[in-house]
């Protein structure tokens, strides 16, 4: 926690698949499923155990994965390719106002909100909870990344319509709520 800070400069080193798996587990991992209550217990808190997020990844440099856009299937702890194409990261960078850390990241996490998961229970208040939950997820990413010598930069500025279109989402049913770039620390950041 003491070492945690936002980093916008990363080395050119690739993330291993094991490291990516670790980061996904600690940000959206399903610890258990309560069939009676229809909830999942995860590694990150969420108001009423609603967990309104889907995680997408813009992969740039991860060993064993082709560059492109992937979706994390939390219940199975697996990745599903959506668009295998090196252009994805450049398009995402443009949608983020040209922020260099997106372009140079090993991976950029994209969290999409599915409001219905929370709205049915909490009505208007659910939108507050979704933003709070997004903060929990991103903070877990920061802390987990620090433990494997990676840096993270949370991204609050992006063109909503462009990123939603890139990920093929249909607001208001589902929309990007938060993002974070991540990469191995360069020697000058240590």
Rosetta silent file (secondary structure, phi, psi, omega in degrees, C-alpha in Angstrom):
SEQUENCE: XXXXXXXXXXXXXXXXXXXXXXXXXXXXXXXXXXXXXXXXXXXXXXXXXXXXXXXXXXXXXXXXXXXXXXXXXXXXXXXXXXXXXXXXXXXXXXXXXXXXXXXXXXXXXXXXXXXXXXXXXXXXXXXXXXXXXXXXXXXXXXXXXXXXXXXXXXXXXXXXXXXXXXXXXXXXXXXXXXXXXXXXXXXXXX
SCORE:     score description
SCORE:     0.000 S_00000001
   1 L     0.000  -39.291 -179.356    0.000    0.000    0.000 S_00000001
   2 L   -64.185  -29.783 -178.467    2.835    2.343    0.820 S_00000001
   3 L   -85.962  -12.441 -174.244    4.343    1.837   -2.664 S_00000001
   4 L   -63.791  128.780  173.711    1.071    2.354   -4.562 S_00000001
   5 L  -161.083  161.882  178.481    1.040    5.244   -7.019 S_00000001
   6 E   -79.698  132.952  178.197   -0.152    5.881  -10.557 S_00000001
   7 L  -122.377  133.698 -179.859    2.405    5.095  -13.246 S_00000001
   8 L  -111.863   -2.006  179.540    2.141    6.186  -16.850 S_00000001
   9 L  -121.010  127.757 -177.246    5.455    4.822  -18.118 S_00000001
  10 E  -123.618  158.378  174.081    5.976    1.104  -18.545 S_00000001
  11 L   -76.203  173.237  176.679    8.810   -1.093  -19.720 S_00000001
  12 L   -87.000    4.915 -179.405    8.503   -3.039  -22.962 S_00000001
  13 L   -69.355  144.807  177.461    8.426   -6.301  -21.001 S_00000001
  14 L   -82.701  153.502  171.397    5.438   -8.574  -21.497 S_00000001
  15 E   -83.680  143.339  174.991    3.133   -9.696  -18.749 S_00000001
  16 L   -81.699  160.356  177.543    2.995  -13.456  -18.272 S_00000001
  17 H   -64.055  -34.619  177.319   -0.311  -15.277  -18.588 S_00000001
  18 H   -64.247  -42.055  178.916    0.028  -16.310  -14.930 S_00000001
  19 H   -64.971  -43.028  178.220    0.401  -12.659  -13.907 S_00000001
  20 H   -62.774  -42.376  177.843   -2.641  -11.642  -15.941 S_00000001
  21 H   -58.386  -43.485  178.135   -4.631  -14.502  -14.411 S_00000001
  22 H   -60.211  -45.709 -179.624   -3.587  -13.307  -10.943 S_00000001
  23 H   -65.619  -40.418  178.419   -4.694   -9.733  -11.691 S_00000001
  24 H   -65.861  -41.492  179.058   -8.042  -10.881  -13.067 S_00000001
  25 H   -60.837  -43.320 -176.105   -8.614  -13.118  -10.066 S_00000001
  26 H   -79.077  -10.403  178.020   -7.909  -10.304   -7.612 S_00000001
  27 H  -105.710  -26.943 -179.210  -10.142   -7.791   -9.411 S_00000001
  28 H  -147.001   11.985 -175.660  -13.179   -9.907  -10.350 S_00000001
  29 L   -61.659  139.627  178.667  -12.433  -13.475   -9.223 S_00000001
  30 E   -93.391  115.077  178.345  -15.354  -15.616   -8.074 S_00000001
  31 E   -80.826  -40.058  177.597  -14.571  -17.272   -4.741 S_00000001
  32 E  -162.523  164.680  179.294  -17.881  -19.100   -4.471 S_00000001
  33 E  -119.939  128.930  176.332  -21.461  -19.104   -5.713 S_00000001
  34 E  -100.975   97.827 -176.163  -24.450  -19.010   -3.381 S_00000001
  35 L   -63.393  -36.893 -178.278  -27.182  -20.700   -5.429 S_00000001
  36 L   -64.242  -42.233 -177.023  -29.913  -20.024   -2.846 S_00000001
  37 L   -93.920   -5.376 -179.158  -29.307  -16.272   -2.770 S_00000001
  38 L    57.651   47.973  178.316  -28.259  -16.033   -6.436 S_00000001
  39 E  -133.341  158.324  171.598  -25.027  -14.207   -5.611 S_00000001
  40 E  -112.608  140.006  173.846  -21.334  -14.688   -6.201 S_00000001
  41 E   -96.469  123.149 -174.656  -18.776  -14.058   -3.509 S_00000001
  42 E  -121.270  178.421 -178.200  -15.805  -12.364   -5.125 S_00000001
  43 L   -81.116   -0.933 -178.740  -12.391  -10.985   -4.242 S_00000001
  44 L  -134.011  142.543  179.720  -13.713   -7.415   -4.335 S_00000001
  45 L   -70.838  153.742  176.227  -16.652   -5.881   -2.444 S_00000001
  46 L  -152.917  138.210 -179.182  -19.862   -4.903   -4.190 S_00000001
  47 H   -55.535  120.687  177.621  -23.075   -3.377   -2.852 S_00000001
  48 H    63.708   20.365 -176.750  -25.479   -6.225   -2.127 S_00000001
  49 H    55.776   35.043 -178.069  -23.178   -8.716   -3.908 S_00000001
  50 L   -82.702  -28.269  179.285  -24.556   -7.412   -7.198 S_00000001
  51 L    38.252   72.931 -173.029  -21.157   -7.250   -8.985 S_00000001
  52 L   -81.543   16.153 -173.509  -22.444   -5.180  -11.907 S_00000001
  53 E  -111.618  149.314  165.745  -19.242   -5.356  -13.993 S_00000001
  54 E  -118.015  139.693 -178.691  -17.881   -7.226  -16.953 S_00000001
  55 E  -103.978  127.915  174.270  -14.152   -6.970  -17.544 S_00000001
  56 E  -116.600  153.551 -178.129  -12.708   -6.441  -21.003 S_00000001
  57 E  -131.975  131.011  168.100   -9.013   -6.294  -21.811 S_00000001
  58 E   -95.760  104.037 -176.283   -7.091   -4.550  -24.537 S_00000001
  59 E   -87.833  128.094  177.478   -4.095   -6.869  -24.746 S_00000001
  60 L  -114.457  -50.755 -179.000   -0.902   -5.393  -26.089 S_00000001
  61 L  -140.761   87.915  173.141    1.903   -7.509  -24.566 S_00000001
  62 E  -132.025  123.185 -178.467    0.902  -10.675  -22.716 S_00000001
  63 L   -55.547  131.345  176.322    2.882  -13.874  -23.343 S_00000001
  64 L    86.487   -3.305  178.045    0.767  -16.485  -25.100 S_00000001
  65 L  -122.890  136.777  174.960   -1.995  -14.067  -26.181 S_00000001
  66 L   -74.387  146.503  176.250   -2.347  -12.292  -29.492 S_00000001
  67 L   -59.099  142.059  178.344   -2.911   -8.520  -29.289 S_00000001
  68 E   154.636 -163.198 -176.810   -6.560   -7.562  -29.348 S_00000001
  69 E  -106.633  130.874 -178.632   -9.732   -7.263  -27.319 S_00000001
  70 E  -130.038  157.140  173.107  -10.787   -9.978  -24.864 S_00000001
  71 E  -116.985  136.233  177.093  -13.595  -10.498  -22.362 S_00000001
  72 E   -89.338  122.937  176.878  -12.978  -12.066  -18.967 S_00000001
  73 E   -95.672   95.298 -171.689  -15.525  -14.740  -18.094 S_00000001
  74 L   -61.707  -40.516 -177.454  -15.344  -14.519  -14.286 S_00000001
  75 L   -63.682  -24.537  179.976  -17.473  -17.573  -13.513 S_00000001
  76 L  -109.901   -6.724 -175.269  -15.073  -19.758  -15.501 S_00000001
  77 L    51.911   53.432 -179.223  -11.887  -17.715  -14.933 S_00000001
  78 E  -136.190  160.914  174.461  -11.265  -17.710  -18.683 S_00000001
  79 E  -105.891  140.684  175.046  -10.683  -15.222  -21.478 S_00000001
  80 E  -118.032  122.174  178.075  -12.824  -15.049  -24.592 S_00000001
  81 E   -69.140  138.731  177.260  -11.354  -13.308  -27.648 S_00000001
  82 E  -109.427  -47.209 -178.727  -13.587  -10.636  -29.160 S_00000001
  83 E  -149.071  106.596  178.978  -11.350   -9.025  -31.751 S_00000001
  84 E   -89.622  106.056 -172.104   -7.806  -10.215  -32.427 S_00000001
  85 L  -170.572  125.189 -179.711   -6.238   -7.188  -34.055 S_00000001
  86 L   -64.196  -18.999 -179.469   -3.241   -5.005  -33.151 S_00000001
  87 H   -70.983  -20.455 -177.005   -5.282   -1.914  -34.101 S_00000001
  88 H   -54.396  -47.707 -176.915   -7.546   -2.307  -31.046 S_00000001
  89 H   -64.106  -37.633  177.616   -4.997   -0.724  -28.715 S_00000001
  90 H   -67.149  -40.527  177.802   -4.458    2.226  -31.061 S_00000001
  91 H   -65.046  -39.984  178.190   -8.217    2.776  -31.372 S_00000001
  92 H   -65.507  -40.292  177.978   -8.574    2.606  -27.596 S_00000001
  93 H   -59.577  -44.209  177.832   -5.727    5.109  -27.196 S_00000001
  94 H   -62.385  -41.345  179.926   -7.513    7.537  -29.530 S_00000001
  95 H   -67.060  -18.423  177.642  -10.772    7.057  -27.598 S_00000001
  96 L  -100.348   26.762  176.844   -8.819    7.984  -24.450 S_00000001
  97 L    68.152   24.665  178.290   -7.704   11.303  -25.893 S_00000001
  98 L    77.260   18.553 -179.504   -4.319    9.956  -27.016 S_00000001
  99 L   -61.779  117.648 -173.289   -3.138    9.084  -23.483 S_00000001
 100 H   -59.159  -33.766 -177.214    0.274    7.515  -24.073 S_00000001
 101 H   -64.994  -24.547  175.746    0.035    5.035  -21.181 S_00000001
 102 H   -71.065  -44.831 -179.153   -2.815    3.257  -22.972 S_00000001
 103 H   -62.544  -38.419 -174.276   -0.711    2.882  -26.123 S_00000001
 104 H   -96.641    1.174 -178.485    2.335    1.575  -24.234 S_00000001
 105 L   -69.319  156.671  169.970    0.547   -0.625  -21.686 S_00000001
 106 L   -74.535  -36.919  179.748    0.893   -4.385  -21.596 S_00000001
 107 E  -155.511  143.737  172.170   -2.857   -4.492  -21.000 S_00000001
 108 E  -117.162  124.450  178.048   -5.637   -2.000  -20.393 S_00000001
 109 E   -82.578  133.522  179.251   -8.513   -3.114  -18.180 S_00000001
 110 E  -124.843  116.135 -179.597  -11.933   -1.928  -19.316 S_00000001
 111 E  -103.650  122.531  178.808  -14.793   -2.310  -16.849 S_00000001
 112 E  -106.202  134.643  179.010  -18.307   -2.225  -18.258 S_00000001
 113 E   -91.040  139.792  172.645  -21.308   -1.727  -16.018 S_00000001
 114 L  -115.136   88.866 -171.408  -24.491   -3.753  -16.399 S_00000001
 115 L   -53.353  -36.641 -175.732  -26.883   -1.473  -14.456 S_00000001
 116 H   -54.779  -33.968 -177.970  -29.743   -3.961  -14.222 S_00000001
 117 H   -58.813  -26.613 -178.918  -27.729   -6.148  -11.842 S_00000001
 118 H  -108.908  -37.296 -174.213  -27.915   -3.380   -9.261 S_00000001
 119 H   -60.502  -39.760 -177.838  -30.921   -1.257  -10.328 S_00000001
 120 H   -58.266  -26.336 -177.234  -33.521   -3.959   -9.703 S_00000001
 121 H   -99.019  -38.772 -171.249  -32.510   -3.909   -6.053 S_00000001
 122 H  -115.559    4.294  178.440  -31.419   -0.331   -5.314 S_00000001
 123 H    51.799 -135.519 -175.645  -33.249    1.821   -7.908 S_00000001
 124 H   -61.017  -33.023 -178.415  -31.633    5.252   -8.450 S_00000001
 125 H   -62.418  -21.071 -176.674  -29.147    4.753   -5.633 S_00000001
 126 H   -60.162  -31.337 -179.124  -27.591    1.895   -7.606 S_00000001
 127 H   -66.612  -34.614  173.657  -25.698    4.309   -9.859 S_00000001
 128 H   -62.793  -45.115 -178.220  -23.809    5.627   -6.825 S_00000001
 129 H   -62.910  -38.122  179.734  -23.004    2.069   -5.819 S_00000001
 130 H   -61.549  -40.751  179.200  -21.709    1.195   -9.274 S_00000001
 131 H   -69.839  -36.692  175.376  -19.183    4.036   -9.152 S_00000001
 132 H   -63.949  -44.908  179.345  -18.112    3.059   -5.648 S_00000001
 133 H   -61.620  -37.330  177.675  -17.736   -0.556   -6.753 S_00000001
 134 H   -60.453  -39.026  177.153  -15.636    0.560   -9.734 S_00000001
 135 H   -63.745  -39.606  177.699  -13.267    2.225   -7.266 S_00000001
 136 H   -61.685  -45.802 -178.224  -12.980   -1.006   -5.268 S_00000001
 137 H   -62.087  -46.616 -177.928  -12.133   -3.009   -8.381 S_00000001
 138 H   -67.492  -37.888  177.788   -9.507   -0.534   -9.573 S_00000001
 139 H   -63.824  -39.377  175.348   -7.909   -0.252   -6.126 S_00000001
 140 H   -60.040  -38.896  178.559   -7.559   -4.044   -6.029 S_00000001
 141 H   -62.862  -45.126  178.842   -5.805   -3.812   -9.404 S_00000001
 142 H   -57.120  -48.156 -175.794   -3.398   -1.188   -8.052 S_00000001
 143 H   -69.453  -42.092  178.476   -2.508   -3.281   -5.004 S_00000001
 144 H   -64.688  -42.127 -179.358   -2.221   -6.573   -6.888 S_00000001
 145 H   -61.105  -40.781 -179.957   -0.084   -4.949   -9.595 S_00000001
 146 H   -58.608  -35.587 -177.110    2.317   -3.562   -7.013 S_00000001
 147 H   -73.130  -13.075  178.330    2.959   -7.098   -5.735 S_00000001
 148 L  -120.775   25.251  175.586    4.175   -8.248   -9.186 S_00000001
 149 L    61.635   40.120  175.979    6.254   -5.162  -10.056 S_00000001
 150 E  -116.215  158.548  175.615    3.673   -3.580  -12.338 S_00000001
 151 E  -116.076  154.047 -177.234    2.348   -0.057  -12.488 S_00000001
 152 E  -132.942  147.271  169.799   -1.230    1.087  -13.064 S_00000001
 153 E  -134.101  112.866  176.388   -2.859    4.308  -14.160 S_00000001
 154 E   -65.644  142.427 -176.590   -6.606    4.655  -13.649 S_00000001
 155 E  -119.373  110.833  177.682   -8.284    6.320  -16.611 S_00000001
 156 L   -96.722  -24.935 -179.191  -11.210    8.595  -15.946 S_00000001
 157 L   -98.305  120.636  171.456  -11.132   10.467  -19.235 S_00000001
 158 L  -161.271  156.119  177.019  -12.344    8.660  -22.327 S_00000001
 159 L   -80.314  109.567 -174.615  -14.925    9.236  -25.033 S_00000001
 160 H   -53.384  -50.082 -176.489  -17.828    7.107  -23.814 S_00000001
 161 H   -61.901  -41.517 -178.646  -19.381    6.542  -27.234 S_00000001
 162 H   -66.040  -44.860 -179.048  -16.074    5.564  -28.856 S_00000001
 163 H   -69.957  -41.830  176.857  -15.079    3.077  -26.157 S_00000001
 164 H   -58.457  -41.890  179.431  -18.576    1.586  -25.959 S_00000001
 165 H   -66.524  -40.913  179.473  -18.529    1.118  -29.748 S_00000001
 166 H   -60.887  -41.002 -178.618  -15.049   -0.438  -29.662 S_00000001
 167 H   -85.827   -4.180  179.368  -16.162   -2.962  -27.043 S_00000001
 168 L    64.203   46.313  177.770  -19.491   -3.402  -28.889 S_00000001
 169 L   -98.527  160.107 -179.486  -21.674   -2.358  -25.961 S_00000001
 170 L  -124.826   86.449  176.142  -25.209   -0.994  -26.141 S_00000001
 171 L   -61.269  148.294    5.731  -25.825    1.767  -23.596 S_00000001
 172 L   -88.554   -0.187 -179.064  -27.824    2.147  -21.417 S_00000001
 173 L   -64.071  -31.630 -179.174  -28.022   -1.648  -20.956 S_00000001
 174 L  -159.025  133.068 -177.989  -24.235   -1.852  -20.667 S_00000001
 175 E  -151.816  153.779  177.572  -21.547    0.846  -20.803 S_00000001
 176 E   -70.567  131.247 -177.236  -17.887    1.403  -19.966 S_00000001
 177 E  -111.407  -27.456 -173.596  -17.620    2.919  -16.496 S_00000001
 178 E  -164.779  155.404  177.836  -13.851    2.905  -15.767 S_00000001
 179 E  -145.008  163.911  175.610  -10.519    1.825  -17.205 S_00000001
 180 E  -155.861  130.488  174.908   -6.915    1.352  -16.125 S_00000001
 181 E   -87.893  152.676 -177.125   -3.692    0.817  -18.057 S_00000001
 182 E  -148.831  141.995  175.269   -1.086   -1.562  -16.661 S_00000001
 183 E  -161.210  167.563  176.233    2.446   -2.571  -17.497 S_00000001
 184 E   -64.831  142.326  178.461    5.697   -3.790  -16.031 S_00000001
 185 E   -68.071  140.297  173.955    7.598   -1.060  -14.215 S_00000001
 186 L   -84.978  155.754 -178.305   10.547    0.349  -16.074 S_00000001
 187 H   -53.728  -32.164 -179.035   13.831    0.556  -14.124 S_00000001
 188 H   -72.422  -15.769  178.581   13.495    4.353  -13.837 S_00000001
 189 H   -89.355  -14.119 -174.671   10.147    3.921  -11.969 S_00000001
 190 L   -83.293    0.000    0.000   11.557    1.587   -9.307 S_00000001
